[in-house]
Amino acid sequence: MSKAFATEIHDDGAVISGPLRGPRQMLQAQSYDDHASIHDDATAQKLGFKGGTIEGPTHFSQFAPLGEHLWGKAWFESGCISAHYRSPCYEGDLARAFMRKPAEGATHTEIWMEREDGEEVLRGSASVGAGNPPTALEQRLQTLKAPDVLVILADVKMGRFGGRIPVRMAMNQNMGALYPFSLTDKLKVITEPSSWYNSGDNPWGRAIIPMEMISVLLGSPENGRLPARGPAVGLFADQEIRMVNGPLFVDEPYELEREVVGLSGSRRTESAWVLTRVYRAGTDDLAATMLLNSATLKDSYAPYEAELQQIMATRQSA
């Protein structure tokens, strides 16, 4: 059986790190609600970004060799990355993943990523198995509360929404308008290639889905979306992918459920925190989860100020 990765790992005694990598932008043609996304250069530039941003979970692949180096096969079966995105990467940027070496026998540690210029791209935690301290995002979510007024998310309620949604990722399956490429396309440019992703030359005898593509699998269905107002442009602000009974396999049927577990906001954004649970089709066998803070930019929703004033006026007259 082949090794999972050929990635060169540097060990300075306290921290392990991978090489500088140049993640590729694959979402230039992405659209949702019939409009372009933050990954489109023109759209991103109108909102103050240098260009179309590279999607956050693309960076998760650079942590996979580090997690496998520390915890072996368990990384693919019960590994978790929990990250707060701090600054974007653009096509042509180089970045490096870092993972602090845990104490002997520990299964939880700190991670971060830096661009070549030293700017921090993300920071969070990595772990394997159950019974660990709260993840970076579990801690973060506990400190947040919903703003007094929500406009874009005014109609979004806490709790589960929609029913179970069937999903599958075959090697050559285009994943739709939100992710207009296939797993085969991704594996041609993935920062950390592995034969485990496209063959059965691994401990499970079947091709497995890379962690960054689990985000695509869980995010691609356009049915069952939040009743957010639009059109508006959003971005990933926080994301956690946790394997519970993994790995997830290529061309295997799964079902997912979504639940709003938090609402928050900032000066520029309104955020819905959605927990997606992935089950093996036709069962209650939980295979993986994803916690995602999708932040919508207020400036991208044209009637934001008018609707905000209307909401405030209604409250004052009540």
SVG drawing of the C-alpha trace seen along z (x, -y; Angstrom):
<svg xmlns="http://www.w3.org/2000/svg" viewBox="-47 -55 61 58">
<polyline fill="none" stroke="black" stroke-width="0.4" points="0.0,0.0 1.3,-3.5 1.9,-6.2 -0.9,-8.7 1.3,-11.7 4.8,-12.5 4.7,-15.9 7.9,-17.0 7.2,-18.0 9.5,-20.2 9.8,-19.6 11.4,-22.2 10.7,-20.4 7.5,-22.3 5.8,-22.8 5.5,-20.8 4.8,-22.6 4.5,-21.8 6.0,-23.5 4.8,-26.7 2.0,-26.0 0.1,-28.0 -3.6,-27.0 -5.6,-27.3 -8.8,-29.3 -11.5,-27.1 -14.7,-29.2 -14.4,-32.0 -17.6,-30.7 -19.5,-30.1 -23.0,-31.5 -25.8,-31.4 -29.2,-33.0 -28.4,-33.8 -25.5,-36.1 -21.7,-36.0 -19.9,-35.3 -17.0,-36.7 -14.7,-34.4 -15.4,-36.4 -12.8,-39.2 -15.2,-42.0 -17.7,-41.2 -14.9,-40.9 -13.3,-44.2 -16.5,-46.1 -16.7,-45.0 -13.1,-46.1 -11.2,-42.9 -8.1,-42.7 -9.8,-40.0 -11.7,-36.8 -10.7,-35.0 -9.7,-31.4 -12.3,-29.4 -11.3,-28.8 -11.5,-25.0 -9.0,-24.7 -6.4,-25.3 -7.6,-22.3 -5.7,-20.0 -2.4,-21.4 -3.1,-20.3 -3.9,-16.7 -0.3,-15.5 0.4,-17.1 -2.6,-15.4 -1.7,-12.1 1.9,-12.5 0.8,-12.9 -2.2,-10.5 -1.9,-8.2 -5.0,-6.4 -7.2,-7.9 -6.9,-11.4 -9.0,-10.2 -11.5,-8.4 -12.1,-10.9 -10.0,-14.0 -11.3,-17.5 -10.2,-20.9 -11.8,-23.9 -10.7,-27.3 -11.5,-31.0 -10.5,-32.6 -8.6,-35.8 -7.4,-37.0 -7.9,-35.8 -5.5,-34.2 -5.6,-35.1 -4.4,-33.2 -0.7,-33.3 -0.3,-33.6 1.9,-31.1 0.9,-29.8 2.2,-27.4 0.3,-25.3 1.5,-24.9 0.5,-22.5 1.7,-22.6 2.9,-19.2 0.6,-18.0 1.8,-16.5 2.5,-12.8 -0.8,-10.9 -2.9,-14.1 -5.4,-14.3 -6.0,-18.0 -3.7,-20.9 -3.4,-24.3 -3.1,-25.1 -2.6,-28.2 -1.6,-29.1 0.5,-32.0 1.0,-33.6 4.5,-33.9 4.4,-37.6 3.6,-36.6 -0.1,-37.5 -2.1,-34.9 -4.7,-33.2 -6.5,-31.2 -6.1,-30.0 -7.9,-27.2 -7.6,-23.7 -7.1,-20.1 -8.0,-16.9 -8.9,-13.3 -11.5,-11.2 -13.9,-12.1 -13.5,-13.5 -11.3,-16.4 -11.5,-20.0 -13.9,-22.3 -12.7,-23.0 -11.8,-26.6 -15.2,-27.2 -17.1,-25.6 -15.4,-28.1 -16.0,-31.0 -19.7,-30.2 -20.2,-30.2 -19.1,-33.9 -21.4,-35.2 -24.9,-36.4 -27.4,-37.6 -27.5,-41.3 -30.5,-43.3 -31.5,-43.8 -31.0,-41.4 -32.0,-42.5 -30.6,-39.9 -31.2,-37.2 -34.5,-38.6 -36.4,-35.5 -33.9,-32.9 -34.8,-31.0 -32.8,-28.8 -33.2,-25.1 -33.3,-22.4 -34.7,-23.4 -35.5,-21.3 -35.5,-17.6 -32.8,-15.1 -31.1,-15.8 -29.4,-13.0 -25.8,-13.7 -23.1,-11.9 -19.7,-12.8 -18.5,-10.7 -15.1,-11.3 -16.3,-13.0 -19.5,-14.6 -19.8,-18.3 -21.0,-19.6 -23.3,-22.3 -23.6,-26.1 -22.1,-26.5 -19.1,-24.3 -18.7,-24.1 -16.0,-21.4 -15.5,-17.7 -13.4,-15.8 -11.2,-14.8 -10.7,-18.5 -9.8,-19.2 -7.3,-16.4 -5.3,-17.8 -4.5,-20.9 -4.9,-19.9 -2.0,-21.2 -1.4,-17.8 -2.0,-14.9 -2.6,-11.4 -3.3,-8.1 -5.8,-7.5 -8.1,-10.0 -8.5,-8.3 -7.9,-4.6 -8.5,-1.8 -4.8,-1.8 -5.5,-2.7 -6.6,-1.0 -10.3,-1.0 -9.9,0.3 -11.9,-2.6 -11.1,-6.1 -11.8,-8.6 -13.0,-12.2 -10.4,-14.9 -11.4,-17.0 -11.6,-20.2 -14.0,-18.4 -16.3,-17.4 -17.1,-21.1 -18.2,-20.9 -20.2,-17.7 -22.1,-19.3 -22.5,-22.7 -23.5,-21.8 -27.2,-21.0 -29.1,-24.2 -32.4,-22.9 -33.0,-23.4 -31.1,-26.7 -31.7,-29.4 -34.5,-31.9 -32.0,-34.8 -32.8,-38.0 -31.0,-38.7 -29.3,-38.9 -26.3,-39.4 -22.7,-38.2 -21.4,-36.0 -18.2,-34.5 -17.0,-31.8 -15.8,-33.3 -15.5,-30.2 -15.5,-26.5 -15.1,-23.2 -15.1,-19.8 -15.2,-16.8 -15.0,-13.2 -17.1,-11.1 -17.1,-7.7 -15.0,-8.3 -13.7,-8.6 -16.3,-9.5 -16.0,-7.6 -16.2,-8.6 -19.4,-7.6 -21.1,-6.6 -24.7,-7.8 -25.1,-10.0 -27.9,-12.1 -27.5,-15.5 -29.5,-17.5 -28.9,-21.2 -29.5,-23.2 -29.0,-26.8 -27.1,-26.8 -26.1,-30.5 -26.7,-34.0 -24.2,-36.8 -23.0,-39.9 -20.3,-42.6 -20.1,-46.1 -19.9,-44.7 -21.7,-41.3 -24.7,-39.3 -23.8,-35.6 -25.7,-32.4 -23.9,-29.4 -25.2,-26.2 -24.4,-22.7 -24.6,-20.1 -24.8,-16.4 -23.9,-13.7 -25.4,-10.3 -24.8,-7.1 -27.8,-6.8 -30.9,-5.3 -29.5,-5.1 -28.8,-7.2 -25.1,-6.4 -23.5,-9.8 -20.4,-9.9 -19.3,-13.6 -20.3,-17.1 -19.6,-20.6 -20.1,-23.8 -20.0,-26.8 -20.3,-30.5 -21.5,-32.0 -21.2,-35.8 -23.2,-38.0 -21.8,-41.4 -24.3,-44.1 -23.0,-46.4 -23.8,-43.7 -27.5,-43.8 -28.8,-46.9 -31.9,-47.6 -30.1,-47.0 -30.3,-50.5 -33.9,-51.1 -35.0,-47.9 -33.0,-48.5 -34.8,-51.9 -38.1,-50.3 -37.5,-47.7 -36.4,-50.3 -39.4,-52.5 -41.8,-49.6 -40.2,-48.8 -40.4,-52.4 -44.1,-52.6 -45.0,-49.3"/>
</svg>
